[in-house]
Amino acid sequence: MAKKNTIKLKMVNPETGYYYMAERNPKKQTEKLKKRKYDPTIRKHAMFEEKRAK
């Protein structure tokens, strides 16, 4: 069986601390992810930044 190339990561909103779990392939996408997603704690869309999952 082949080894997985993806790594697990947290997409964290630095303002509230709310996070989504995601995966990405570090060989294909070398820069850190930044996405605008919905944050239910403030009930708005906000910027989420990549942090490593433990």
N, C-alpha and C positions, 0 to 999 in steps of 0.2 A: 504494500500500500504506500502511496506517495505521501510525502510530508506536506502539511498545509503551509502555504506561503503567506496567509493572512495573519495579522495581529489584531487582537482585541484592543479597543480603546474607548475612552469615555469622551463624549462631546459635552463639555461643561459650560454652563452660563456663569461667567465670573461674578455677575451682579447678585444672583440668587443662590448659586450652588446646585441648582437643578441640573440633571444630566441625562443623556441618552447613551446607550451602548451601541457601538458600531464596530465594523471591521474594515480593514483596508490592506492592500497588498503593498508593502514598502518598496518592492522592486519596481513596480510600475508607477507608483505615486509617491515621490520622495518628499514633497513639501507637506507641512502640517495642514490638516483640514480646518476650514472655517465655514460654517453653514448657518443660515438664518432659519431657525426652527421655532415652533410654538413652545412657549414656556407657560404651563398652567398656573404657576405661583403668582405671576404678574398678569396673566391672561392676555398676553401679547406675543408677537413674534420678536425674537431677540437673536443676537449673534452667539453661536456656540463655538468654542474652541476645543481643539484636540488635547487630551491629556492621556497618559498611559494608564491602562487598567491594571490592577494588581492581580 
